[in-house]
């Protein structure tokens, strides 16, 4: 079963992307929905996601 989640900034509340993947799987950039990441800078291994609004 797949789950879907918004990637929401804890600082400003902006939703920068959406991810979809199997329940219980580790989160990784490949789970981001391509149509939601047009302006998102994908993080490298070990780096956090950055908010599109406040960085
Ligand atoms: Zn933000």
mmCIF file of the protein (N, C-alpha, C, O) and its ligand, coordinates in Angstrom:
data_MODEL
# 
_entry.id   MODEL 
# 
loop_
_entity.id 
_entity.type 
_entity.pdbx_number_of_molecules 
1 polymer     1 
2 non-polymer 1 
# 
_entity_poly.entity_id                      1 
_entity_poly.type                           'polypeptide(L)' 
_entity_poly.nstd_linkage                   no 
_entity_poly.nstd_monomer                   no 
_entity_poly.pdbx_seq_one_letter_code       
;(UNK)(UNK)(UNK)(UNK)(UNK)(UNK)(UNK)(UNK)(UNK)(UNK)(UNK)(UNK)(UNK)(UNK)(UNK)(UNK)
(UNK)(UNK)(UNK)(UNK)(UNK)(UNK)(UNK)(UNK)(UNK)(UNK)(UNK)(UNK)(UNK)(UNK)(UNK)(UNK)
(UNK)(UNK)(UNK)(UNK)(UNK)(UNK)(UNK)(UNK)(UNK)(UNK)(UNK)(UNK)(UNK)(UNK)(UNK)(UNK)
(UNK)(UNK)(UNK)(UNK)(UNK)(UNK)(UNK)
;
_entity_poly.pdbx_seq_one_letter_code_can   XXXXXXXXXXXXXXXXXXXXXXXXXXXXXXXXXXXXXXXXXXXXXXXXXXXXXXX 
_entity_poly.pdbx_strand_id                 A 
# 
loop_
_entity_poly_seq.entity_id 
_entity_poly_seq.num 
_entity_poly_seq.mon_id 
_entity_poly_seq.hetero 
1 1  UNK n 
1 2  UNK n 
1 3  UNK n 
1 4  UNK n 
1 5  UNK n 
1 6  UNK n 
1 7  UNK n 
1 8  UNK n 
1 9  UNK n 
1 10 UNK n 
1 11 UNK n 
1 12 UNK n 
1 13 UNK n 
1 14 UNK n 
1 15 UNK n 
1 16 UNK n 
1 17 UNK n 
1 18 UNK n 
1 19 UNK n 
1 20 UNK n 
1 21 UNK n 
1 22 UNK n 
1 23 UNK n 
1 24 UNK n 
1 25 UNK n 
1 26 UNK n 
1 27 UNK n 
1 28 UNK n 
1 29 UNK n 
1 30 UNK n 
1 31 UNK n 
1 32 UNK n 
1 33 UNK n 
1 34 UNK n 
1 35 UNK n 
1 36 UNK n 
1 37 UNK n 
1 38 UNK n 
1 39 UNK n 
1 40 UNK n 
1 41 UNK n 
1 42 UNK n 
1 43 UNK n 
1 44 UNK n 
1 45 UNK n 
1 46 UNK n 
1 47 UNK n 
1 48 UNK n 
1 49 UNK n 
1 50 UNK n 
1 51 UNK n 
1 52 UNK n 
1 53 UNK n 
1 54 UNK n 
1 55 UNK n 
# 
loop_
_struct_asym.id 
_struct_asym.entity_id 
A 1 
B 2 
# 
loop_
_chem_comp.id 
_chem_comp.type 
_chem_comp.mon_nstd_flag 
UNK 'L-peptide linking' . 
ZN  non-polymer         . 
# 
_pdbx_entity_nonpoly.entity_id   2 
_pdbx_entity_nonpoly.name        ? 
_pdbx_entity_nonpoly.comp_id     ZN 
# 
_pdbx_nonpoly_scheme.asym_id         B 
_pdbx_nonpoly_scheme.entity_id       2 
_pdbx_nonpoly_scheme.mon_id          ZN 
_pdbx_nonpoly_scheme.ndb_seq_num     1 
_pdbx_nonpoly_scheme.pdb_seq_num     101 
_pdbx_nonpoly_scheme.auth_seq_num    101 
_pdbx_nonpoly_scheme.pdb_mon_id      ZN 
_pdbx_nonpoly_scheme.auth_mon_id     ZN 
_pdbx_nonpoly_scheme.pdb_strand_id   A 
_pdbx_nonpoly_scheme.pdb_ins_code    . 
# 
loop_
_atom_site.group_PDB 
_atom_site.id 
_atom_site.type_symbol 
_atom_site.label_atom_id 
_atom_site.label_alt_id 
_atom_site.label_comp_id 
_atom_site.label_asym_id 
_atom_site.label_entity_id 
_atom_site.label_seq_id 
_atom_site.pdbx_PDB_ins_code 
_atom_site.Cartn_x 
_atom_site.Cartn_y 
_atom_site.Cartn_z 
_atom_site.occupancy 
_atom_site.B_iso_or_equiv 
_atom_site.pdbx_formal_charge 
_atom_site.auth_seq_id 
_atom_site.auth_comp_id 
_atom_site.auth_asym_id 
_atom_site.auth_atom_id 
_atom_site.pdbx_PDB_model_num 
ATOM   1   N  N  . UNK A 1 1  ? 0.838  -1.172 0.000   1.00 0.00 ? 1   UNK A N  1 
ATOM   2   C  CA . UNK A 1 1  ? 0.000  0.000  0.000   1.00 0.00 ? 1   UNK A CA 1 
ATOM   3   C  C  . UNK A 1 1  ? 0.885  1.238  0.000   1.00 0.00 ? 1   UNK A C  1 
ATOM   4   O  O  . UNK A 1 1  ? 1.815  1.342  0.800   1.00 0.00 ? 1   UNK A O  1 
ATOM   5   N  N  . UNK A 1 2  ? 0.597  2.175  -0.896  1.00 0.00 ? 2   UNK A N  1 
ATOM   6   C  CA . UNK A 1 2  ? 1.328  3.435  -0.966  1.00 0.00 ? 2   UNK A CA 1 
ATOM   7   C  C  . UNK A 1 2  ? 0.705  4.477  -0.054  1.00 0.00 ? 2   UNK A C  1 
ATOM   8   O  O  . UNK A 1 2  ? -0.502 4.485  0.188   1.00 0.00 ? 2   UNK A O  1 
ATOM   9   N  N  . UNK A 1 3  ? 1.561  5.350  0.442   1.00 0.00 ? 3   UNK A N  1 
ATOM   10  C  CA . UNK A 1 3  ? 1.086  6.506  1.195   1.00 0.00 ? 3   UNK A CA 1 
ATOM   11  C  C  . UNK A 1 3  ? 1.430  7.763  0.409   1.00 0.00 ? 3   UNK A C  1 
ATOM   12  O  O  . UNK A 1 3  ? 2.334  7.742  -0.427  1.00 0.00 ? 3   UNK A O  1 
ATOM   13  N  N  . UNK A 1 4  ? 0.734  8.837  0.662   1.00 0.00 ? 4   UNK A N  1 
ATOM   14  C  CA . UNK A 1 4  ? 1.007  10.121 0.020   1.00 0.00 ? 4   UNK A CA 1 
ATOM   15  C  C  . UNK A 1 4  ? 1.101  11.171 1.118   1.00 0.00 ? 4   UNK A C  1 
ATOM   16  O  O  . UNK A 1 4  ? 0.287  11.194 2.041   1.00 0.00 ? 4   UNK A O  1 
ATOM   17  N  N  . UNK A 1 5  ? 2.116  12.052 1.008   1.00 0.00 ? 5   UNK A N  1 
ATOM   18  C  CA . UNK A 1 5  ? 2.312  13.071 2.040   1.00 0.00 ? 5   UNK A CA 1 
ATOM   19  C  C  . UNK A 1 5  ? 2.774  14.376 1.422   1.00 0.00 ? 5   UNK A C  1 
ATOM   20  O  O  . UNK A 1 5  ? 3.482  14.381 0.415   1.00 0.00 ? 5   UNK A O  1 
ATOM   21  N  N  . UNK A 1 6  ? 2.373  15.476 2.026   1.00 0.00 ? 6   UNK A N  1 
ATOM   22  C  CA . UNK A 1 6  ? 2.882  16.789 1.647   1.00 0.00 ? 6   UNK A CA 1 
ATOM   23  C  C  . UNK A 1 6  ? 4.225  17.008 2.330   1.00 0.00 ? 6   UNK A C  1 
ATOM   24  O  O  . UNK A 1 6  ? 4.421  16.597 3.474   1.00 0.00 ? 6   UNK A O  1 
ATOM   25  N  N  . UNK A 1 7  ? 5.156  17.662 1.619   1.00 0.00 ? 7   UNK A N  1 
ATOM   26  C  CA . UNK A 1 7  ? 6.431  18.078 2.209   1.00 0.00 ? 7   UNK A CA 1 
ATOM   27  C  C  . UNK A 1 7  ? 6.216  19.516 2.669   1.00 0.00 ? 7   UNK A C  1 
ATOM   28  O  O  . UNK A 1 7  ? 6.317  20.458 1.882   1.00 0.00 ? 7   UNK A O  1 
ATOM   29  N  N  . UNK A 1 8  ? 5.918  19.666 3.963   1.00 0.00 ? 8   UNK A N  1 
ATOM   30  C  CA . UNK A 1 8  ? 5.537  20.952 4.535   1.00 0.00 ? 8   UNK A CA 1 
ATOM   31  C  C  . UNK A 1 8  ? 6.659  21.524 5.391   1.00 0.00 ? 8   UNK A C  1 
ATOM   32  O  O  . UNK A 1 8  ? 7.289  20.812 6.172   1.00 0.00 ? 8   UNK A O  1 
ATOM   33  N  N  . UNK A 1 9  ? 6.896  22.814 5.232   1.00 0.00 ? 9   UNK A N  1 
ATOM   34  C  CA . UNK A 1 9  ? 7.926  23.510 6.011   1.00 0.00 ? 9   UNK A CA 1 
ATOM   35  C  C  . UNK A 1 9  ? 7.428  23.694 7.452   1.00 0.00 ? 9   UNK A C  1 
ATOM   36  O  O  . UNK A 1 9  ? 6.320  24.182 7.674   1.00 0.00 ? 9   UNK A O  1 
ATOM   37  N  N  . UNK A 1 10 ? 8.259  23.297 8.426   1.00 0.00 ? 10  UNK A N  1 
ATOM   38  C  CA . UNK A 1 10 ? 7.887  23.475 9.827   1.00 0.00 ? 10  UNK A CA 1 
ATOM   39  C  C  . UNK A 1 10 ? 8.036  24.928 10.269  1.00 0.00 ? 10  UNK A C  1 
ATOM   40  O  O  . UNK A 1 10 ? 7.509  25.314 11.312  1.00 0.00 ? 10  UNK A O  1 
ATOM   41  N  N  . UNK A 1 11 ? 8.752  25.738 9.481   1.00 0.00 ? 11  UNK A N  1 
ATOM   42  C  CA . UNK A 1 11 ? 8.954  27.136 9.847   1.00 0.00 ? 11  UNK A CA 1 
ATOM   43  C  C  . UNK A 1 11 ? 7.794  28.012 9.370   1.00 0.00 ? 11  UNK A C  1 
ATOM   44  O  O  . UNK A 1 11 ? 7.222  28.762 10.162  1.00 0.00 ? 11  UNK A O  1 
ATOM   45  N  N  . UNK A 1 12 ? 7.436  27.924 8.058   1.00 0.00 ? 12  UNK A N  1 
ATOM   46  C  CA . UNK A 1 12 ? 6.421  28.839 7.521   1.00 0.00 ? 12  UNK A CA 1 
ATOM   47  C  C  . UNK A 1 12 ? 5.129  28.128 7.082   1.00 0.00 ? 12  UNK A C  1 
ATOM   48  O  O  . UNK A 1 12 ? 4.135  28.792 6.787   1.00 0.00 ? 12  UNK A O  1 
ATOM   49  N  N  . UNK A 1 13 ? 5.131  26.802 7.036   1.00 0.00 ? 13  UNK A N  1 
ATOM   50  C  CA . UNK A 1 13 ? 3.929  26.061 6.680   1.00 0.00 ? 13  UNK A CA 1 
ATOM   51  C  C  . UNK A 1 13 ? 3.707  25.860 5.200   1.00 0.00 ? 13  UNK A C  1 
ATOM   52  O  O  . UNK A 1 13 ? 2.714  25.249 4.805   1.00 0.00 ? 13  UNK A O  1 
ATOM   53  N  N  . UNK A 1 14 ? 4.619  26.364 4.356   1.00 0.00 ? 14  UNK A N  1 
ATOM   54  C  CA . UNK A 1 14 ? 4.465  26.217 2.911   1.00 0.00 ? 14  UNK A CA 1 
ATOM   55  C  C  . UNK A 1 14 ? 4.649  24.753 2.508   1.00 0.00 ? 14  UNK A C  1 
ATOM   56  O  O  . UNK A 1 14 ? 5.532  24.074 3.031   1.00 0.00 ? 14  UNK A O  1 
ATOM   57  N  N  . UNK A 1 15 ? 3.814  24.259 1.576   1.00 0.00 ? 15  UNK A N  1 
ATOM   58  C  CA . UNK A 1 15 ? 3.947  22.911 1.034   1.00 0.00 ? 15  UNK A CA 1 
ATOM   59  C  C  . UNK A 1 15 ? 4.790  23.010 -0.238  1.00 0.00 ? 15  UNK A C  1 
ATOM   60  O  O  . UNK A 1 15 ? 4.335  23.563 -1.239  1.00 0.00 ? 15  UNK A O  1 
ATOM   61  N  N  . UNK A 1 16 ? 6.012  22.479 -0.206  1.00 0.00 ? 16  UNK A N  1 
ATOM   62  C  CA . UNK A 1 16 ? 6.942  22.588 -1.332  1.00 0.00 ? 16  UNK A CA 1 
ATOM   63  C  C  . UNK A 1 16 ? 6.813  21.446 -2.329  1.00 0.00 ? 16  UNK A C  1 
ATOM   64  O  O  . UNK A 1 16 ? 7.184  21.611 -3.492  1.00 0.00 ? 16  UNK A O  1 
ATOM   65  N  N  . UNK A 1 17 ? 6.303  20.299 -1.915  1.00 0.00 ? 17  UNK A N  1 
ATOM   66  C  CA . UNK A 1 17 ? 6.203  19.153 -2.814  1.00 0.00 ? 17  UNK A CA 1 
ATOM   67  C  C  . UNK A 1 17 ? 5.302  18.098 -2.182  1.00 0.00 ? 17  UNK A C  1 
ATOM   68  O  O  . UNK A 1 17 ? 4.808  18.254 -1.066  1.00 0.00 ? 17  UNK A O  1 
ATOM   69  N  N  . UNK A 1 18 ? 5.110  17.036 -2.924  1.00 0.00 ? 18  UNK A N  1 
ATOM   70  C  CA . UNK A 1 18 ? 4.329  15.911 -2.435  1.00 0.00 ? 18  UNK A CA 1 
ATOM   71  C  C  . UNK A 1 18 ? 5.113  14.647 -2.745  1.00 0.00 ? 18  UNK A C  1 
ATOM   72  O  O  . UNK A 1 18 ? 5.745  14.546 -3.797  1.00 0.00 ? 18  UNK A O  1 
ATOM   73  N  N  . UNK A 1 19 ? 5.075  13.696 -1.846  1.00 0.00 ? 19  UNK A N  1 
ATOM   74  C  CA . UNK A 1 19 ? 5.769  12.431 -2.110  1.00 0.00 ? 19  UNK A CA 1 
ATOM   75  C  C  . UNK A 1 19 ? 4.805  11.266 -1.976  1.00 0.00 ? 19  UNK A C  1 
ATOM   76  O  O  . UNK A 1 19 ? 3.819  11.317 -1.241  1.00 0.00 ? 19  UNK A O  1 
ATOM   77  N  N  . UNK A 1 20 ? 5.131  10.210 -2.721  1.00 0.00 ? 20  UNK A N  1 
ATOM   78  C  CA . UNK A 1 20 ? 4.326  8.996  -2.728  1.00 0.00 ? 20  UNK A CA 1 
ATOM   79  C  C  . UNK A 1 20 ? 5.276  7.809  -2.656  1.00 0.00 ? 20  UNK A C  1 
ATOM   80  O  O  . UNK A 1 20 ? 6.279  7.772  -3.369  1.00 0.00 ? 20  UNK A O  1 
ATOM   81  N  N  . UNK A 1 21 ? 4.966  6.838  -1.799  1.00 0.00 ? 21  UNK A N  1 
ATOM   82  C  CA . UNK A 1 21 ? 5.806  5.657  -1.693  1.00 0.00 ? 21  UNK A CA 1 
ATOM   83  C  C  . UNK A 1 21 ? 5.169  4.611  -0.817  1.00 0.00 ? 21  UNK A C  1 
ATOM   84  O  O  . UNK A 1 21 ? 4.117  4.834  -0.218  1.00 0.00 ? 21  UNK A O  1 
ATOM   85  N  N  . UNK A 1 22 ? 5.828  3.448  -0.748  1.00 0.00 ? 22  UNK A N  1 
ATOM   86  C  CA . UNK A 1 22 ? 5.287  2.366  0.069   1.00 0.00 ? 22  UNK A CA 1 
ATOM   87  C  C  . UNK A 1 22 ? 5.323  2.700  1.551   1.00 0.00 ? 22  UNK A C  1 
ATOM   88  O  O  . UNK A 1 22 ? 6.261  3.335  2.033   1.00 0.00 ? 22  UNK A O  1 
ATOM   89  N  N  . UNK A 1 23 ? 4.302  2.270  2.263   1.00 0.00 ? 23  UNK A N  1 
ATOM   90  C  CA . UNK A 1 23 ? 4.214  2.499  3.706   1.00 0.00 ? 23  UNK A CA 1 
ATOM   91  C  C  . UNK A 1 23 ? 5.403  1.837  4.393   1.00 0.00 ? 23  UNK A C  1 
ATOM   92  O  O  . UNK A 1 23 ? 5.700  0.670  4.136   1.00 0.00 ? 23  UNK A O  1 
ATOM   93  N  N  . UNK A 1 24 ? 6.087  2.583  5.271   1.00 0.00 ? 24  UNK A N  1 
ATOM   94  C  CA . UNK A 1 24 ? 7.203  2.051  6.046   1.00 0.00 ? 24  UNK A CA 1 
ATOM   95  C  C  . UNK A 1 24 ? 8.554  2.176  5.371   1.00 0.00 ? 24  UNK A C  1 
ATOM   96  O  O  . UNK A 1 24 ? 9.578  1.908  5.998   1.00 0.00 ? 24  UNK A O  1 
ATOM   97  N  N  . UNK A 1 25 ? 8.582  2.581  4.097   1.00 0.00 ? 25  UNK A N  1 
ATOM   98  C  CA . UNK A 1 25 ? 9.863  2.704  3.382   1.00 0.00 ? 25  UNK A CA 1 
ATOM   99  C  C  . UNK A 1 25 ? 10.564 3.994  3.789   1.00 0.00 ? 25  UNK A C  1 
ATOM   100 O  O  . UNK A 1 25 ? 9.899  4.981  4.103   1.00 0.00 ? 25  UNK A O  1 
ATOM   101 N  N  . UNK A 1 26 ? 11.907 4.002  3.789   1.00 0.00 ? 26  UNK A N  1 
ATOM   102 C  CA . UNK A 1 26 ? 12.627 5.247  4.093   1.00 0.00 ? 26  UNK A CA 1 
ATOM   103 C  C  . UNK A 1 26 ? 12.319 6.312  3.040   1.00 0.00 ? 26  UNK A C  1 
ATOM   104 O  O  . UNK A 1 26 ? 12.171 5.999  1.859   1.00 0.00 ? 26  UNK A O  1 
ATOM   105 N  N  . UNK A 1 27 ? 12.225 7.561  3.471   1.00 0.00 ? 27  UNK A N  1 
ATOM   106 C  CA . UNK A 1 27 ? 11.945 8.667  2.550   1.00 0.00 ? 27  UNK A CA 1 
ATOM   107 C  C  . UNK A 1 27 ? 13.208 9.009  1.776   1.00 0.00 ? 27  UNK A C  1 
ATOM   108 O  O  . UNK A 1 27 ? 14.282 9.130  2.366   1.00 0.00 ? 27  UNK A O  1 
ATOM   109 N  N  . UNK A 1 28 ? 13.090 9.166  0.458   1.00 0.00 ? 28  UNK A N  1 
ATOM   110 C  CA . UNK A 1 28 ? 14.212 9.554  -0.389  1.00 0.00 ? 28  UNK A CA 1 
ATOM   111 C  C  . UNK A 1 28 ? 13.666 10.403 -1.531  1.00 0.00 ? 28  UNK A C  1 
ATOM   112 O  O  . UNK A 1 28 ? 12.466 10.363 -1.806  1.00 0.00 ? 28  UNK A O  1 
ATOM   113 N  N  . UNK A 1 29 ? 14.534 11.180 -2.210  1.00 0.00 ? 29  UNK A N  1 
ATOM   114 C  CA . UNK A 1 29 ? 14.075 12.092 -3.261  1.00 0.00 ? 29  UNK A CA 1 
ATOM   115 C  C  . UNK A 1 29 ? 13.317 11.419 -4.401  1.00 0.00 ? 29  UNK A C  1 
ATOM   116 O  O  . UNK A 1 29 ? 12.497 12.065 -5.052  1.00 0.00 ? 29  UNK A O  1 
ATOM   117 N  N  . UNK A 1 30 ? 13.570 10.149 -4.655  1.00 0.00 ? 30  UNK A N  1 
ATOM   118 C  CA . UNK A 1 30 ? 12.866 9.441  -5.718  1.00 0.00 ? 30  UNK A CA 1 
ATOM   119 C  C  . UNK A 1 30 ? 11.376 9.286  -5.454  1.00 0.00 ? 30  UNK A C  1 
ATOM   120 O  O  . UNK A 1 30 ? 10.613 8.962  -6.364  1.00 0.00 ? 30  UNK A O  1 
ATOM   121 N  N  . UNK A 1 31 ? 10.962 9.512  -4.226  1.00 0.00 ? 31  UNK A N  1 
ATOM   122 C  CA . UNK A 1 31 ? 9.546  9.392  -3.877  1.00 0.00 ? 31  UNK A CA 1 
ATOM   123 C  C  . UNK A 1 31 ? 8.770  10.668 -4.183  1.00 0.00 ? 31  UNK A C  1 
ATOM   124 O  O  . UNK A 1 31 ? 7.540  10.659 -4.135  1.00 0.00 ? 31  UNK A O  1 
ATOM   125 N  N  . UNK A 1 32 ? 9.462  11.776 -4.500  1.00 0.00 ? 32  UNK A N  1 
ATOM   126 C  CA . UNK A 1 32 ? 8.777  13.035 -4.781  1.00 0.00 ? 32  UNK A CA 1 
ATOM   127 C  C  . UNK A 1 32 ? 8.037  12.949 -6.095  1.00 0.00 ? 32  UNK A C  1 
ATOM   128 O  O  . UNK A 1 32 ? 8.578  12.457 -7.085  1.00 0.00 ? 32  UNK A O  1 
ATOM   129 N  N  . UNK A 1 33 ? 6.813  13.418 -6.113  1.00 0.00 ? 33  UNK A N  1 
ATOM   130 C  CA . UNK A 1 33 ? 6.025  13.414 -7.351  1.00 0.00 ? 33  UNK A CA 1 
ATOM   131 C  C  . UNK A 1 33 ? 6.619  14.435 -8.315  1.00 0.00 ? 33  UNK A C  1 
ATOM   132 O  O  . UNK A 1 33 ? 6.752  15.608 -7.968  1.00 0.00 ? 33  UNK A O  1 
ATOM   133 N  N  . UNK A 1 34 ? 6.978  13.997 -9.529  1.00 0.00 ? 34  UNK A N  1 
ATOM   134 C  CA . UNK A 1 34 ? 7.646  14.890 -10.481 1.00 0.00 ? 34  UNK A CA 1 
ATOM   135 C  C  . UNK A 1 34 ? 6.867  16.160 -10.783 1.00 0.00 ? 34  UNK A C  1 
ATOM   136 O  O  . UNK A 1 34 ? 7.471  17.211 -10.993 1.00 0.00 ? 34  UNK A O  1 
ATOM   137 N  N  . UNK A 1 35 ? 5.553  16.088 -10.809 1.00 0.00 ? 35  UNK A N  1 
ATOM   138 C  CA . UNK A 1 35 ? 4.766  17.275 -11.134 1.00 0.00 ? 35  UNK A CA 1 
ATOM   139 C  C  . UNK A 1 35 ? 4.709  18.280 -9.991  1.00 0.00 ? 35  UNK A C  1 
ATOM   140 O  O  . UNK A 1 35 ? 4.163  19.371 -10.157 1.00 0.00 ? 35  UNK A O  1 
ATOM   141 N  N  . UNK A 1 36 ? 5.275  17.924 -8.816  1.00 0.00 ? 36  UNK A N  1 
ATOM   142 C  CA . UNK A 1 36 ? 5.247  18.849 -7.678  1.00 0.00 ? 36  UNK A CA 1 
ATOM   143 C  C  . UNK A 1 36 ? 6.620  19.422 -7.362  1.00 0.00 ? 36  UNK A C  1 
ATOM   144 O  O  . UNK A 1 36 ? 6.754  20.191 -6.410  1.00 0.00 ? 36  UNK A O  1 
ATOM   145 N  N  . UNK A 1 37 ? 7.668  19.063 -8.152  1.00 0.00 ? 37  UNK A N  1 
ATOM   146 C  CA . UNK A 1 37 ? 9.026  19.477 -7.785  1.00 0.00 ? 37  UNK A CA 1 
ATOM   147 C  C  . UNK A 1 37 ? 9.672  20.376 -8.833  1.00 0.00 ? 37  UNK A C  1 
ATOM   148 O  O  . UNK A 1 37 ? 10.899 20.460 -8.882  1.00 0.00 ? 37  UNK A O  1 
ATOM   149 N  N  . UNK A 1 38 ? 8.888  21.049 -9.670  1.00 0.00 ? 38  UNK A N  1 
ATOM   150 C  CA . UNK A 1 38 ? 9.443  21.853 -10.757 1.00 0.00 ? 38  UNK A CA 1 
ATOM   151 C  C  . UNK A 1 38 ? 10.476 22.862 -10.263 1.00 0.00 ? 38  UNK A C  1 
ATOM   152 O  O  . UNK A 1 38 ? 11.490 23.063 -10.931 1.00 0.00 ? 38  UNK A O  1 
ATOM   153 N  N  . UNK A 1 39 ? 10.255 23.496 -9.128  1.00 0.00 ? 39  UNK A N  1 
ATOM   154 C  CA . UNK A 1 39 ? 11.171 24.517 -8.619  1.00 0.00 ? 39  UNK A CA 1 
ATOM   155 C  C  . UNK A 1 39 ? 11.953 24.057 -7.390  1.00 0.00 ? 39  UNK A C  1 
ATOM   156 O  O  . UNK A 1 39 ? 12.665 24.854 -6.780  1.00 0.00 ? 39  UNK A O  1 
ATOM   157 N  N  . UNK A 1 40 ? 11.832 22.806 -7.029  1.00 0.00 ? 40  UNK A N  1 
ATOM   158 C  CA . UNK A 1 40 ? 12.472 22.301 -5.820  1.00 0.00 ? 40  UNK A CA 1 
ATOM   159 C  C  . UNK A 1 40 ? 13.915 21.897 -6.105  1.00 0.00 ? 40  UNK A C  1 
ATOM   160 O  O  . UNK A 1 40 ? 14.185 21.214 -7.093  1.00 0.00 ? 40  UNK A O  1 
ATOM   161 N  N  . UNK A 1 41 ? 14.841 22.314 -5.248  1.00 0.00 ? 41  UNK A N  1 
ATOM   162 C  CA . UNK A 1 41 ? 16.233 21.875 -5.337  1.00 0.00 ? 41  UNK A CA 1 
ATOM   163 C  C  . UNK A 1 41 ? 16.336 20.571 -4.550  1.00 0.00 ? 41  UNK A C  1 
ATOM   164 O  O  . UNK A 1 41 ? 16.158 20.550 -3.332  1.00 0.00 ? 41  UNK A O  1 
ATOM   165 N  N  . UNK A 1 42 ? 16.625 19.489 -5.265  1.00 0.00 ? 42  UNK A N  1 
ATOM   166 C  CA . UNK A 1 42 ? 16.680 18.193 -4.597  1.00 0.00 ? 42  UNK A CA 1 
ATOM   167 C  C  . UNK A 1 42 ? 17.909 18.110 -3.704  1.00 0.00 ? 42  UNK A C  1 
ATOM   168 O  O  . UNK A 1 42 ? 19.004 18.498 -4.112  1.00 0.00 ? 42  UNK A O  1 
ATOM   169 N  N  . UNK A 1 43 ? 17.730 17.600 -2.474  1.00 0.00 ? 43  UNK A N  1 
ATOM   170 C  CA . UNK A 1 43 ? 18.854 17.511 -1.545  1.00 0.00 ? 43  UNK A CA 1 
ATOM   171 C  C  . UNK A 1 43 ? 19.798 16.367 -1.920  1.00 0.00 ? 43  UNK A C  1 
ATOM   172 O  O  . UNK A 1 43 ? 19.395 15.378 -2.531  1.00 0.00 ? 43  UNK A O  1 
ATOM   173 N  N  . UNK A 1 44 ? 21.059 16.534 -1.537  1.00 0.00 ? 44  UNK A N  1 
ATOM   174 C  CA . UNK A 1 44 ? 22.018 15.438 -1.663  1.00 0.00 ? 44  UNK A CA 1 
ATOM   175 C  C  . UNK A 1 44 ? 21.886 14.552 -0.434  1.00 0.00 ? 44  UNK A C  1 
ATOM   176 O  O  . UNK A 1 44 ? 21.232 14.929 0.538   1.00 0.00 ? 44  UNK A O  1 
ATOM   177 N  N  . UNK A 1 45 ? 22.500 13.386 -0.472  1.00 0.00 ? 45  UNK A N  1 
ATOM   178 C  CA . UNK A 1 45 ? 22.424 12.450 0.655   1.00 0.00 ? 45  UNK A CA 1 
ATOM   179 C  C  . UNK A 1 45 ? 22.859 13.131 1.942   1.00 0.00 ? 45  UNK A C  1 
ATOM   180 O  O  . UNK A 1 45 ? 23.927 13.742 1.993   1.00 0.00 ? 45  UNK A O  1 
ATOM   181 N  N  . UNK A 1 46 ? 22.049 13.032 2.969   1.00 0.00 ? 46  UNK A N  1 
ATOM   182 C  CA . UNK A 1 46 ? 22.363 13.605 4.266   1.00 0.00 ? 46  UNK A CA 1 
ATOM   183 C  C  . UNK A 1 46 ? 21.925 15.040 4.447   1.00 0.00 ? 46  UNK A C  1 
ATOM   184 O  O  . UNK A 1 46 ? 22.010 15.567 5.556   1.00 0.00 ? 46  UNK A O  1 
ATOM   185 N  N  . UNK A 1 47 ? 21.450 15.702 3.379   1.00 0.00 ? 47  UNK A N  1 
ATOM   186 C  CA . UNK A 1 47 ? 20.990 17.080 3.495   1.00 0.00 ? 47  UNK A CA 1 
ATOM   187 C  C  . UNK A 1 47 ? 19.463 17.102 3.618   1.00 0.00 ? 47  UNK A C  1 
ATOM   188 O  O  . UNK A 1 47 ? 18.783 16.238 3.064   1.00 0.00 ? 47  UNK A O  1 
ATOM   189 N  N  . UNK A 1 48 ? 18.929 18.082 4.339   1.00 0.00 ? 48  UNK A N  1 
ATOM   190 C  CA . UNK A 1 48 ? 17.476 18.180 4.470   1.00 0.00 ? 48  UNK A CA 1 
ATOM   191 C  C  . UNK A 1 48 ? 16.837 18.817 3.234   1.00 0.00 ? 48  UNK A C  1 
ATOM   192 O  O  . UNK A 1 48 ? 17.504 19.499 2.455   1.00 0.00 ? 48  UNK A O  1 
ATOM   193 N  N  . UNK A 1 49 ? 15.548 18.585 3.071   1.00 0.00 ? 49  UNK A N  1 
ATOM   194 C  CA . UNK A 1 49 ? 14.790 19.301 2.054   1.00 0.00 ? 49  UNK A CA 1 
ATOM   195 C  C  . UNK A 1 49 ? 14.756 20.763 2.415   1.00 0.00 ? 49  UNK A C  1 
ATOM   196 O  O  . UNK A 1 49 ? 14.716 21.098 3.599   1.00 0.00 ? 49  UNK A O  1 
ATOM   197 N  N  . UNK A 1 50 ? 14.772 21.657 1.427   1.00 0.00 ? 50  UNK A N  1 
ATOM   198 C  CA . UNK A 1 50 ? 14.705 23.089 1.668   1.00 0.00 ? 50  UNK A CA 1 
ATOM   199 C  C  . UNK A 1 50 ? 13.369 23.623 1.184   1.00 0.00 ? 50  UNK A C  1 
ATOM   200 O  O  . UNK A 1 50 ? 12.862 23.220 0.137   1.00 0.00 ? 50  UNK A O  1 
ATOM   201 N  N  . UNK A 1 51 ? 12.811 24.533 1.962   1.00 0.00 ? 51  UNK A N  1 
ATOM   202 C  CA . UNK A 1 51 ? 11.534 25.138 1.638   1.00 0.00 ? 51  UNK A CA 1 
ATOM   203 C  C  . UNK A 1 51 ? 11.664 26.063 0.420   1.00 0.00 ? 51  UNK A C  1 
ATOM   204 O  O  . UNK A 1 51 ? 12.647 26.794 0.301   1.00 0.00 ? 51  UNK A O  1 
ATOM   205 N  N  . UNK A 1 52 ? 10.683 26.031 -0.475  1.00 0.00 ? 52  UNK A N  1 
ATOM   206 C  CA . UNK A 1 52 ? 10.697 26.907 -1.646  1.00 0.00 ? 52  UNK A CA 1 
ATOM   207 C  C  . UNK A 1 52 ? 10.418 28.362 -1.263  1.00 0.00 ? 52  UNK A C  1 
ATOM   208 O  O  . UNK A 1 52 ? 10.821 29.279 -1.978  1.00 0.00 ? 52  UNK A O  1 
ATOM   209 N  N  . UNK A 1 53 ? 9.745  28.571 -0.161  1.00 0.00 ? 53  UNK A N  1 
ATOM   210 C  CA . UNK A 1 53 ? 9.384  29.938 0.232   1.00 0.00 ? 53  UNK A CA 1 
ATOM   211 C  C  . UNK A 1 53 ? 10.481 30.582 1.100   1.00 0.00 ? 53  UNK A C  1 
ATOM   212 O  O  . UNK A 1 53 ? 10.932 31.684 0.789   1.00 0.00 ? 53  UNK A O  1 
ATOM   213 N  N  . UNK A 1 54 ? 10.912 29.919 2.174   1.00 0.00 ? 54  UNK A N  1 
ATOM   214 C  CA . UNK A 1 54 ? 11.828 30.564 3.115   1.00 0.00 ? 54  UNK A CA 1 
ATOM   215 C  C  . UNK A 1 54 ? 13.221 29.962 3.124   1.00 0.00 ? 54  UNK A C  1 
ATOM   216 O  O  . UNK A 1 54 ? 14.110 30.486 3.795   1.00 0.00 ? 54  UNK A O  1 
ATOM   217 N  N  . UNK A 1 55 ? 13.436 28.859 2.386   1.00 0.00 ? 55  UNK A N  1 
ATOM   218 C  CA . UNK A 1 55 ? 14.769 28.282 2.248   1.00 0.00 ? 55  UNK A CA 1 
ATOM   219 C  C  . UNK A 1 55 ? 15.234 27.555 3.459   1.00 0.00 ? 55  UNK A C  1 
ATOM   220 O  O  . UNK A 1 55 ? 16.344 27.022 3.471   1.00 0.00 ? 55  UNK A O  1 
HETATM 221 ZN ZN . ZN  B 2 .  ? 9.292  27.667 4.728   1.00 0.00 ? 101 ZN  A ZN 1 
# 
